[in-house]
Amino acid sequence: MQNWIVRPQLRTVPGVADVDSPGGYVKQYVVEPDPAKLTAYGISYGELGEALEKANLSVGADFIQRSGESYMVRGDARIRSADEILRAVIATVARNLTEGALLVIAILFLMLGNWRAALIATLVIPLPLLFSASGMNVFKISGNLMSLGALDFGLIIDGAVTIVDNTLRRMAERQQHEGRILNLQERLEVALRSTQEMVCPTVYGQIVILLVFLPCLTFQGVEGKMFSPMVITLMLALASAFVLSLTFVPAMTALMIHGHISEKEVPAVAKTKEAYNPWLYRAVARPWPFIGAAVGVFVLCMVAFNFVGREFMPMLDEQNLNLSSVRILSTSIDKSGELDLLIERAILTLPEVKTVYSKAGTASLSADPMPPNASDNYVILKPKKDWPDGVKTKEQVIQRIRKATDPVVGNFHDATQPIEMRFNELIGGVRSDVAVKLYGEDLGQMTATADQIVKVLRSVPGASDARVAQTEGFPTFDIKFRSGRHRPRRAPVAQPGGCRVGTRSRRDHIALEPHHEVARPGRRADACQSLVGWAR
């Protein structure tokens, strides 16, 4: 059901690229040969296995031969060509640009009172995006949430709005002075002079914005990988928007703004000034009470600032939790499943938890390889209004989960969030927030140094779940053959009918004495049983 019903239906959902199906049993057909009949027909185990493989060959995407023609068998996917993908991307971008442009036009019309002026400022939006895309291609920056999410339309059109507003004011004053409608040449002259007046303020504003983001280019590690694409993309967009505000915008304003132009305040600005002017006159007449009130508010804010938690990058609350559980390296996949079940039952006793499910090991076609001794326990929480009394924050929930899972022996986990964990692992190679990477040639010395480092990290206030990554200790079972006159016959051990040798907690070296009875088919099972008993 999991592989042939649930997985195919999930893959048909729009936007789903693939679905991994970890766990479950693989469908197999077991053939138990009769040794007596094989001997009677003169067939060996190897010949039987080769015949079974040839009789059950299954190849996908093959050809069907019919009337001298070959028909290729292929699946009809949802997206059939690169043109279709391109059209889908263009449609998405066009929808986002259209929605953003309509919002900007509405706000600009509300503040400027001229739909042509609002349209000119809006035309600045797509061109900086085009220049930014070209620059991202040059600097090898991929388009993602961090690089494209920082393109704020308000920052992009800031200079254009300033130029348009000043040009409208100058045109209205020139038209009132001339007593007639201005011609194209006069409008071009006014646009040029208006732009020259606003060059210095516009340059100053753009430089201030760029300097604010410039230190982000010096970040290293995870912060650098996160913020550098955003800053570079934003700087490209601001630089191109600045050039357009001094060239494209004045020319378009002179060409599109014609007819009668009047300088008047829009209703929103007029009403704001009516409420603001009385307070302005009072502040000018008696400034000290207002200055004292401002200083008092500043002092109160500084006091409150000391009681507010501070961090470089705020953590996105994903509502749910993820426990990255790790056991000893020799833990089998079955044992990991048993421990996951105990963890799930312990966590489900908490009333604020809605459900818990776990993922152990690696799926057949997974891009997230995990060893059998590692698991991801996903904890889905209820809405905060359904949490018990006294539990207000997610940190309290994590502490309650740790207390509930402490009785589960042989398990160690890091408490994080699903997306946050995956993001840290993709960027830094580890799932934790902070990691110390140690390089060297002597693995033993590195392990000793790592133990010393983790002791220091555990003493740091605020640090939790500090541990050393597992790099050794996986048990092996080695079999070494003694050299001599009598060499053991290895074929019977590898042939079907043999037995599996279990692993031990330490490296065991077993030497097989030459024994002719091992080669006898009738004694193969007994010989293997004695070998396993000796290894234990």
C-alpha positions in Angstrom: 0.0 0.0 0.0 2.8 2.4 0.9 4.8 1.9 -2.3 2.0 1.2 -4.8 -1.0 3.3 -3.6 0.1 6.1 -1.3 3.3 7.1 -3.0 2.0 7.3 -6.6 -1.0 9.4 -5.4 1.3 11.9 -3.6 3.5 12.3 -6.6 0.5 13.5 -8.6 0.1 16.5 -6.4 1.1 19.8 -8.2 4.4 21.1 -6.9 5.7 17.7 -5.6 8.9 16.6 -7.3 9.3 13.2 -5.7 8.2 11.2 -2.7 10.6 8.9 -0.7 9.1 5.8 0.8 11.4 4.7 3.7 10.6 1.6 5.7 8.4 -1.4 4.9 9.3 -4.7 3.4 10.7 -5.3 -0.1 8.5 -7.6 -2.2 10.6 -10.8 -2.8 10.1 -14.3 -4.2 12.1 -16.9 -2.3 13.2 -20.0 -4.1 14.2 -22.9 -1.9 15.9 -25.5 -4.0 16.0 -29.2 -3.3 19.7 -30.3 -3.1 18.8 -33.9 -4.0 17.0 -32.9 -7.2 19.7 -30.5 -8.1 22.3 -33.2 -7.8 20.2 -35.6 -9.8 19.9 -33.1 -12.7 23.5 -32.0 -12.4 22.7 -28.4 -11.7 24.7 -26.2 -9.3 23.5 -23.4 -7.1 25.2 -20.8 -9.3 23.6 -22.1 -12.5 20.2 -22.1 -10.8 20.7 -18.5 -9.6 21.8 -17.4 -13.1 18.7 -19.0 -14.7 16.4 -17.3 -12.3 18.0 -13.9 -13.0 17.6 -14.4 -16.8 14.0 -15.6 -16.4 12.9 -12.5 -14.3 14.6 -9.7 -16.2 12.6 -6.4 -16.1 13.8 -3.4 -18.0 11.9 -0.1 -18.1 11.7 2.3 -21.1 12.2 -0.5 -23.6 11.1 -0.7 -27.2 8.1 -2.5 -28.7 8.8 -4.1 -32.1 5.9 -4.1 -34.5 5.9 -4.5 -38.3 9.5 -3.5 -38.6 9.1 -0.4 -36.5 10.3 0.4 -33.0 7.9 2.1 -30.5 9.7 3.6 -27.5 7.8 3.1 -24.2 7.9 6.3 -22.2 5.9 7.9 -19.4 3.8 11.1 -20.2 5.0 13.5 -17.4 3.1 16.6 -16.4 5.7 19.0 -17.8 6.7 17.9 -21.3 9.2 20.5 -22.5 11.6 23.3 -21.5 9.2 25.8 -23.1 6.4 24.6 -20.8 8.7 25.1 -17.8 9.7 28.5 -19.0 6.1 29.5 -19.5 5.2 28.4 -16.0 8.0 30.4 -14.5 7.1 33.5 -16.6 3.5 33.2 -15.5 4.5 33.0 -11.8 6.9 36.0 -12.1 4.3 38.0 -14.1 1.6 37.4 -11.5 3.9 38.5 -8.6 5.0 41.6 -10.5 1.4 42.5 -11.5 0.2 42.2 -7.9 3.2 44.3 -6.6 2.8 46.9 -9.3 -0.9 47.3 -8.7 -0.3 47.8 -5.0 2.5 50.4 -5.7 0.3 52.2 -8.2 -2.6 52.4 -5.7 -0.3 53.8 -2.9 1.5 56.2 -5.3 -1.8 57.5 -6.7 -3.1 58.0 -3.2 0.0 60.1 -2.3 0.8 61.8 -5.6 -2.7 62.4 -6.9 -1.6 61.8 -10.5 -2.1 58.4 -12.1 0.5 59.1 -14.8 3.1 59.9 -12.2 2.3 56.8 -10.3 2.6 54.7 -13.5 6.0 56.2 -14.3 7.4 55.4 -10.9 5.9 51.8 -11.2 7.7 51.3 -14.5 11.0 51.4 -12.6 10.2 48.1 -10.9 10.7 45.5 -13.7 13.9 47.0 -15.1 16.0 46.8 -11.9 14.7 43.2 -11.5 16.1 42.5 -15.0 19.4 44.1 -14.2 19.6 42.2 -10.9 18.9 38.9 -12.7 21.7 39.6 -15.2 24.1 40.5 -12.3 23.1 37.3 -10.4 24.0 35.3 -13.5 27.4 37.0 -13.6 28.1 36.4 -9.9 26.7 32.9 -10.0 24.0 33.6 -7.5 21.0 31.3 -7.5 17.5 32.7 -7.4 16.0 31.6 -4.0 14.0 33.0 -1.1 17.0 34.8 0.4 18.3 36.4 -2.8 15.0 37.4 -4.3 13.0 38.0 -1.1 15.0 41.2 -0.3 13.9 43.0 -3.4 11.6 45.6 -1.8 9.6 47.6 -4.2 9.6 50.5 -1.8 13.4 50.8 -1.8 13.6 50.4 -5.6 11.2 53.2 -6.4 12.4 55.6 -3.7 14.5 57.7 -6.0 12.0 57.6 -8.8 9.2 58.9 -6.6 11.5 61.8 -5.4 12.3 62.8 -9.0 8.7 62.5 -10.2 7.3 64.5 -7.3 9.8 67.4 -7.6 9.3 67.5 -11.4 5.5 67.7 -11.0 5.9 70.6 -8.6 8.3 72.5 -10.9 6.0 71.9 -13.9 3.0 73.2 -12.0 5.0 76.3 -10.9 6.3 76.9 -14.5 2.9 76.5 -16.0 1.4 78.9 -13.5 4.2 81.4 -14.2 3.7 81.2 -18.0 -0.1 81.2 -17.8 -0.4 78.4 -20.4 0.3 74.7 -21.0 3.9 73.9 -21.4 5.2 72.4 -24.7 7.5 69.4 -24.9 10.7 71.4 -25.0 9.8 73.4 -21.9 8.8 70.2 -20.1 12.2 68.7 -20.9 14.0 71.7 -19.5 11.9 71.6 -16.3 12.6 67.9 -15.9 16.3 68.4 -16.4 16.5 71.2 -13.8 14.3 69.3 -11.4 16.5 66.2 -11.6 19.7 68.3 -11.1 18.1 69.7 -7.9 17.4 66.2 -6.5 20.7 64.6 -7.5 22.4 65.2 -4.2 19.5 64.1 -2.0 18.9 61.0 -4.1 22.6 60.1 -4.1 22.8 60.6 -0.4 19.8 58.4 0.3 21.1 55.6 -1.9 24.5 55.7 -0.3 23.0 55.5 3.2 21.0 52.4 2.2 24.0 50.7 0.5 26.2 51.4 3.5 23.7 49.8 5.8 23.9 46.5 3.9 27.6 46.7 3.0 28.9 45.1 6.3 26.9 42.0 5.5 29.3 41.2 2.7 32.0 40.6 5.3 30.1 37.7 7.0 31.6 34.3 6.9 30.3 30.8 7.4 26.5 30.3 7.6 25.8 34.0 7.9 27.8 34.8 4.8 26.1 32.1 2.8 22.7 33.4 3.9 23.1 37.2 3.6 25.7 37.7 0.9 23.3 36.7 -2.0 20.6 38.9 -0.6 22.9 41.9 -0.2 24.5 41.5 -3.7 21.1 41.2 -5.3 19.7 44.2 -3.4 22.7 46.4 -4.3 22.4 45.5 -8.0 18.7 46.5 -7.9 19.4 49.8 -6.0 22.2 50.7 -8.3 20.2 50.1 -11.4 17.1 51.9 -9.9 19.3 54.9 -9.1 20.5 55.1 -12.7 17.0 54.8 -14.0 15.7 57.5 -11.6 18.2 60.0 -13.1 17.7 59.0 -16.8 14.5 57.1 -17.5 12.2 58.8 -15.0 12.8 62.5 -16.0 12.4 61.7 -19.7 9.2 59.7 -19.2 7.9 62.4 -16.9 8.4 65.1 -19.6 6.8 62.9 -22.2 3.8 61.6 -20.3 2.9 64.5 -18.0 1.2 67.0 -20.3 -1.9 69.2 -20.3 -3.0 71.2 -17.3 -0.9 70.5 -14.2 -1.9 71.8 -10.7 0.1 71.6 -7.5 -2.3 70.6 -4.7 -2.2 68.3 -1.8 -4.1 65.0 -1.8 -6.8 64.5 0.8 -4.7 62.0 2.9 -1.8 64.5 3.1 -4.1 67.5 3.8 -5.9 65.7 6.7 -2.5 64.6 8.2 -1.3 68.2 8.1 -4.4 69.5 9.8 -3.8 67.2 12.7 0.0 67.8 12.8 0.2 71.6 12.4 -1.2 72.5 15.9 1.3 70.3 17.6 4.1 71.7 15.5 3.2 75.3 16.4 3.1 74.3 20.1 6.5 72.5 19.9 8.1 75.6 18.3 6.5 77.9 20.8 7.5 75.8 23.9 10.2 73.3 22.9 11.4 72.1 26.3 8.4 70.1 27.3 8.6 68.2 24.0 12.3 67.7 24.3 12.0 66.4 27.8 9.2 64.0 26.7 11.4 62.7 23.9 14.4 62.2 26.3 12.1 60.4 28.8 10.8 58.0 26.1 14.4 57.4 25.0 15.5 56.5 28.5 12.5 54.2 29.0 13.3 52.4 25.7 16.9 52.0 26.8 15.8 50.4 30.1 13.4 48.1 28.3 16.1 47.2 25.8 18.2 45.6 28.6 15.3 43.2 29.4 14.8 42.1 25.8 16.6 39.1 24.4 19.1 39.9 21.6 20.3 37.6 18.9 21.9 38.2 15.5 19.3 36.4 13.4 15.8 35.8 14.9 14.7 32.3 14.9 11.7 31.5 12.7 9.0 29.8 14.8 7.9 26.7 12.8 5.4 25.7 15.4 6.6 22.1 15.4 9.8 20.4 16.6 12.3 17.9 15.4 14.4 15.6 17.6 17.5 14.4 15.8 18.1 11.1 17.7 21.5 9.4 17.6 22.4 6.0 19.1 25.6 3.9 19.2 26.9 3.0 15.8 26.1 -0.7 16.1 22.4 0.0 16.6 20.4 -1.9 13.9 17.5 -0.4 12.0 15.1 -2.7 13.9 16.4 -1.5 17.2 16.2 2.1 16.1 12.5 1.5 15.3 11.9 0.1 18.7 13.6 3.1 20.4 11.6 5.5 18.2 8.4 3.8 19.3 9.3 4.3 22.9 10.2 7.9 22.3 6.8 8.5 20.5 4.9 6.9 23.3 6.7 9.0 25.9 6.2 12.3 24.0 2.5 11.5 23.3 1.9 11.6 27.0 2.3 15.4 26.9 -1.1 17.2 26.4 0.4 19.9 24.2 1.6 17.3 21.6 -0.8 16.5 18.7 1.1 13.6 17.1 4.6 12.2 16.7 6.1 10.3 13.8 9.7 9.1 13.2 12.0 8.4 10.2 14.9 6.0 10.7 17.5 5.1 8.1 17.5 6.0 4.4 14.9 5.6 1.7 15.7 3.8 -1.5 16.0 7.0 -3.5 16.6 9.5 -0.8 18.8 12.6 -1.0 19.2 12.6 2.8 21.3 9.6 3.7 21.2 8.6 7.3 22.8 5.6 9.1 20.5 3.0 10.8 21.5 4.4 14.2 20.1 7.9 13.5 16.4 9.0 13.4 14.3 12.1 13.0 11.4 12.3 15.4 8.9 15.0 14.2 6.7 16.4 16.9 3.6 18.1 15.8 2.3 20.5 18.5 -1.2 21.7 19.1 -2.2 25.4 19.0 -0.9 27.3 21.9 -4.5 27.9 23.2 -4.7 24.1 23.8 -1.5 23.9 25.8 -1.8 23.1 29.5 -1.6 25.9 32.1 2.0 27.0 32.9 3.3 26.1 29.5 3.7 29.3 27.5 6.9 29.0 25.3 8.4 26.3 23.1 11.5 26.2 25.4 9.2 24.9 28.1 7.8 22.3 25.7 11.4 21.1 24.9 12.2 20.8 28.5 9.1 18.7 29.1 10.0 16.5 26.1 13.5 15.9 27.5 12.1 15.0 30.9 9.6 12.6 29.3 12.2 10.9 27.1 15.0 10.6 29.7 13.9 7.1 30.8 14.6 5.9 27.2 18.1 4.4 27.6 20.5 4.4 24.7 19.2 7.5 22.9 20.6 11.0 22.6 18.8 13.8 20.6 19.1 17.4 19.6 16.0 19.5 19.9 15.5 21.7 16.8 12.9 22.6 14.2 12.4 20.6 10.9 13.2 23.4 8.4 15.9 24.9 10.6 17.6 21.5 11.0 17.6 20.9 7.3 18.9 24.4 6.5 21.8 24.1 9.0 22.7 20.7 7.6 22.7 21.9 4.0 24.8 25.0 4.7 27.2 23.9 7.5 27.1 20.1 7.2 25.7 19.7 10.8 22.3 19.9 12.2 23.1 22.0 15.3 23.2 25.8 15.5 26.9 26.1 16.3 29.6 23.6 15.3 33.3 23.4 15.8 35.1 21.6 13.0 38.4 20.0 13.8 40.9 19.0 11.1 44.0 16.8 11.3 45.6 13.5 10.3 45.6 11.5 13.5 42.1 10.4 14.2 42.9 9.3 17.8 44.4 12.7 18.7 41.5 14.5 17.0 39.1 12.5 19.1 40.9 13.4 22.3 41.0 17.1 21.3 37.3 17.0 20.4 36.5 15.6 23.9 38.4 18.5 25.4 36.6 21.0 23.2 33.1 19.7 24.1 33.9 20.0 27.8 34.6 23.7 27.3 31.5 24.1 25.2 29.3 22.5 27.9 30.6 25.1 30.4 29.4 28.0 28.2 26.2 29.6 29.5 23.3 29.0 27.2 24.8 25.9 25.5 22.8 22.7 25.4 23.1 19.3 23.8 26.9 19.7 23.2 28.4 16.5 22.0 31.1 15.0 19.8 30.1 13.6 16.4 30.6 9.8 16.1 33.5 9.0 13.9 34.6 5.6 15.1 33.4 2.6 17.2 31.4 0.6 14.6 31.8 -3.1 15.5 33.2 -5.4 12.8 33.6 -9.1 12.6 36.8 -10.0 10.7 37.7 -13.5 9.4 41.3 -14.1 8.6 42.6 -17.3 7.0 45.8 -18.8 8.1 48.4 -19.4 5.4 50.0 -22.8 5.2 50.1 -26.1 3.4 46.4 -26.7 4.0 44.2 -23.8 2.7 40.5 -23.8 3.6 38.0 -24.2 0.9 36.0 -21.0 0.8 33.3 -22.0 -1.7 31.0 -23.8 0.7 30.9 -20.8 3.1 29.6 -18.5 0.3 27.2 -21.0 -1.3 23.5 -21.0 -0.3 22.7 -22.9 2.7 25.3 -21.2 4.8 24.5 -19.1 7.9 25.0 -15.5 8.9 27.6 -14.6 11.4 26.5 -11.9 13.9 28.5 -8.8 14.9 30.1 -8.2 18.3 30.9 -5.1 20.3 34.6 -5.4 19.5 36.8 -6.4 16.6 37.2 -10.3 16.6 39.8 -12.0 14.5 38.8 -15.6 13.7 41.2 -18.1 12.1 39.7 -21.1 10.4 41.6 -24.3 10.8 41.8 -26.5 7.7 38.9 -29.0 8.1 37.8 -31.2 5.2 34.4 -31.7 6.7 33.4 -28.1 5.9 33.5 -28.9 2.3 30.9 -31.7 2.6 27.4 -30.7 1.7 25.9 -32.8 4.3 27.9 -31.2 7.1 27.7 -27.6 6.0 25.1 -26.5 8.5 26.8 -28.2 11.4 30.1 -26.6 10.5 28.6 -23.2 10.4 26.7 -23.7 13.6 29.9 -24.6 15.4 31.7 -21.6 13.9 29.0 -19.3 15.1 29.0 -20.9 18.5 32.8 -20.4 18.7 32.5 -16.8 17.7 30.1 -16.1 20.5 
